[in-house]
């Protein structure tokens, strides 16, 4: 099934790349444009297939980023007052990528200078949009770095220097692993081609991560009928307690 | 195997959740506490966001206290009237505490004072419970029959106005002390984010002088009322209730509670108090450690999720 998918996408890619080879030198497609979050969801691998014309005279690098929806976020540093750990200093982000995965065939810093990578949105830290009220915070640098580190620990920000594989001919394949905590929403997959360390061309495609079935029904119910959802929680508790108590009375009389 | 939680937006092992519910439910069956002081930090350790951990803990407490309360009722171990007076105070206290918490936060230093006072309160409470019950156990060993539980008829619950009969406890005391105790526990639980059952039990023993056989059951009733209110409020106020998560915890919790009731019945009053004292002391030490030792993670960050 999966092999068939891959085969089909190969053909889909090969046809336009031969026709438009003169004008468009890179083309790519996401294999699964819809990632379904079911009750057994434990994360998903986003695979991007594509082709890029490699020239003999210059070095070609491919960097693929998969980016989740942006959301407001914050990070706090616990502080010590009079020898006791009480309270924290926080900075807020107006928007930060919820998921940010970068795949390449070798370490990013060997492909292009850091400022170039940052300018083209290939470094997570450069994508943090600080909120106005936190812009002047003295802890900003430290906390931004800590935020990226925390998200890396949660596998929400990933950098995989072996994520892109160059296949036969002009084809390549990129895999980006998303963890179970990746939030639903519209994701963007961007393929950037670098020639000799300079940005050369890019393509964009999108994919959707969405809850389906029971997961979606429960989420929608909780969002739209918060009071009923709360009552349901209480009712479940009471019924479960009652059931267990009567089961024990019947089968384990003391 | 992993199960995806639709509201918390992450996958957890269902067996781990059922197991956690079982252990915490068992504790709540033995002592008549809700177990939020254990459940909330454990869930946060797994990576569940704080408001969702609080809501799930409260929902579990509601289920396991229902389970053990029915067992207690059967053996006439609940003073319904006393429990309702305390619960009324408790619910009002939670509301008052929420307001107070907002005000304390604006002061900054006050938060530290409350935390330190809480640690000291629990520390003295725990150690005096242990000390008193160890003495009682030793006395029982040396002299045979244990000294009868001392019941004054001239302390302040008897002297205050608004006296009410509590037939089950065989008490004729003012309604004010139990109401104030409920109020105080409610305020503390709103500020500290834990149910406060472990403060209620010593208060029932030493201030109200309830018969020991009724203490656990009556406290369980208060836990039930408070945790139902918390479950509902958390769901409405910040959408923190994840029914899949709390459902898994509840499956373990209700059976754990029944096992706990059976264990609790086998323990003597002073053994129960010594164990409760140890539990209170552990909570106090944990809070003290949180305050003094360097935290495991210096940073604290928002959770990513929220969407369809």
Boltz contact constraints between the chains, C-beta under 6 A:
constraints:
  - contact:
      token1: [A, 39]
      token2: [B, 3]
      max_distance: 6.0
  - contact:
      token1: [A, 39]
      token2: [B, 4]
      max_distance: 6.0
  - contact:
      token1: [A, 41]
      token2: [B, 4]
      max_distance: 6.0
  - contact:
      token1: [A, 42]
      token2: [B, 2]
      max_distance: 6.0
  - contact:
      token1: [A, 42]
      token2: [B, 11]
      max_distance: 6.0
  - contact:
      token1: [A, 73]
      token2: [B, 302]
      max_distance: 6.0
  - contact:
      token1: [A, 74]
      token2: [B, 302]
      max_distance: 6.0
  - contact:
      token1: [A, 75]
      token2: [B, 299]
      max_distance: 6.0
  - contact:
      token1: [A, 75]
      token2: [B, 301]
      max_distance: 6.0
  - contact:
      token1: [A, 76]
      token2: [B, 300]
      max_distance: 6.0
  - contact:
      token1: [A, 77]
      token2: [B, 298]
      max_distance: 6.0
  - contact:
      token1: [A, 77]
      token2: [B, 299]
      max_distance: 6.0
  - contact:
      token1: [A, 78]
      token2: [B, 295]
      max_distance: 6.0
  - contact:
      token1: [A, 78]
      token2: [B, 298]
      max_distance: 6.0
  - contact:
      token1: [A, 84]
      token2: [B, 291]
      max_distance: 6.0
  - contact:
      token1: [A, 85]
      token2: [B, 291]
      max_distance: 6.0
  - contact:
      token1: [A, 86]
      token2: [B, 112]
      max_distance: 6.0
  - contact:
      token1: [A, 88]
      token2: [B, 300]
      max_distance: 6.0
  - contact:
      token1: [A, 98]
      token2: [B, 304]
      max_distance: 6.0
  - contact:
      token1: [A, 146]
      token2: [B, 299]
      max_distance: 6.0
  - contact:
      token1: [A, 150]
      token2: [B, 299]
      max_distance: 6.0
  - contact:
      token1: [A, 150]
      token2: [B, 301]
      max_distance: 6.0
  - contact:
      token1: [A, 156]
      token2: [B, 304]
      max_distance: 6.0
  - contact:
      token1: [A, 180]
      token2: [B, 10]
      max_distance: 6.0
  - contact:
      token1: [A, 180]
      token2: [B, 11]
      max_distance: 6.0
  - contact:
      token1: [A, 181]
      token2: [B, 10]
      max_distance: 6.0
  - contact:
      token1: [A, 183]
      token2: [B, 9]
      max_distance: 6.0
  - contact:
      token1: [A, 183]
      token2: [B, 304]
      max_distance: 6.0
  - contact:
      token1: [A, 183]
      token2: [B, 305]
      max_distance: 6.0
  - contact:
      token1: [A, 183]
      token2: [B, 307]
      max_distance: 6.0
  - contact:
      token1: [A, 184]
      token2: [B, 307]
      max_distance: 6.0
  - contact:
      token1: [A, 184]
      token2: [B, 308]
      max_distance: 6.0
  - contact:
      token1: [A, 185]
      token2: [B, 307]
      max_distance: 6.0
  - contact:
      token1: [A, 210]
      token2: [B, 308]
      max_distance: 6.0
  - contact:
      token1: [A, 211]
      token2: [B, 308]
      max_distance: 6.0
  - contact:
      token1: [A, 215]
      token2: [B, 6]
      max_distance: 6.0
  - contact:
      token1: [A, 218]
      token2: [B, 6]
      max_distance: 6.0
  - contact:
      token1: [A, 219]
      token2: [B, 6]
      max_distance: 6.0
  - contact:
      token1: [A, 222]
      token2: [B, 7]
      max_distance: 6.0
  - contact:
      token1: [A, 222]
      token2: [B, 239]
      max_distance: 6.0
  - contact:
      token1: [A, 226]
      token2: [B, 235]
      max_distance: 6.0
  - contact:
      token1: [A, 226]
      token2: [B, 236]
      max_distance: 6.0
  - contact:
      token1: [A, 226]
      token2: [B, 239]
      max_distance: 6.0
  - contact:
      token1: [A, 227]
      token2: [B, 236]
      max_distance: 6.0
  - contact:
      token1: [A, 229]
      token2: [B, 235]
      max_distance: 6.0
  - contact:
      token1: [A, 230]
      token2: [B, 232]
      max_distance: 6.0
  - contact:
      token1: [A, 230]
      token2: [B, 235]
      max_distance: 6.0
  - contact:
      token1: [A, 230]
      token2: [B, 236]
      max_distance: 6.0
  - contact:
      token1: [A, 233]
      token2: [B, 59]
      max_distance: 6.0
  - contact:
      token1: [A, 233]
      token2: [B, 231]
      max_distance: 6.0
  - contact:
      token1: [A, 233]
      token2: [B, 235]
      max_distance: 6.0
  - contact:
      token1: [A, 233]
      token2: [B, 241]
      max_distance: 6.0
  - contact:
      token1: [A, 233]
      token2: [B, 243]
      max_distance: 6.0
  - contact:
      token1: [A, 234]
      token2: [B, 228]
      max_distance: 6.0
  - contact:
      token1: [A, 234]
      token2: [B, 231]
      max_distance: 6.0
  - contact:
      token1: [A, 234]
      token2: [B, 232]
      max_distance: 6.0
  - contact:
      token1: [A, 237]
      token2: [B, 59]
      max_distance: 6.0
  - contact:
      token1: [A, 237]
      token2: [B, 62]
      max_distance: 6.0
  - contact:
      token1: [A, 237]
      token2: [B, 63]
      max_distance: 6.0
  - contact:
      token1: [A, 238]
      token2: [B, 66]
      max_distance: 6.0
  - contact:
      token1: [A, 240]
      token2: [B, 63]
      max_distance: 6.0
  - contact:
      token1: [A, 240]
      token2: [B, 250]
      max_distance: 6.0
  - contact:
      token1: [A, 240]
      token2: [B, 254]
      max_distance: 6.0
  - contact:
      token1: [A, 241]
      token2: [B, 63]
      max_distance: 6.0
  - contact:
      token1: [A, 241]
      token2: [B, 66]
      max_distance: 6.0
  - contact:
      token1: [A, 241]
      token2: [B, 67]
      max_distance: 6.0
  - contact:
      token1: [A, 241]
      token2: [B, 254]
      max_distance: 6.0
  - contact:
      token1: [A, 244]
      token2: [B, 67]
      max_distance: 6.0
  - contact:
      token1: [A, 244]
      token2: [B, 254]
      max_distance: 6.0
  - contact:
      token1: [A, 244]
      token2: [B, 255]
      max_distance: 6.0
  - contact:
      token1: [A, 244]
      token2: [B, 258]
      max_distance: 6.0
  - contact:
      token1: [A, 245]
      token2: [B, 67]
      max_distance: 6.0
  - contact:
      token1: [A, 245]
      token2: [B, 70]
      max_distance: 6.0
  - contact:
      token1: [A, 245]
      token2: [B, 71]
      max_distance: 6.0
  - contact:
      token1: [A, 248]
      token2: [B, 258]
      max_distance: 6.0
  - contact:
      token1: [A, 254]
      token2: [B, 262]
      max_distance: 6.0
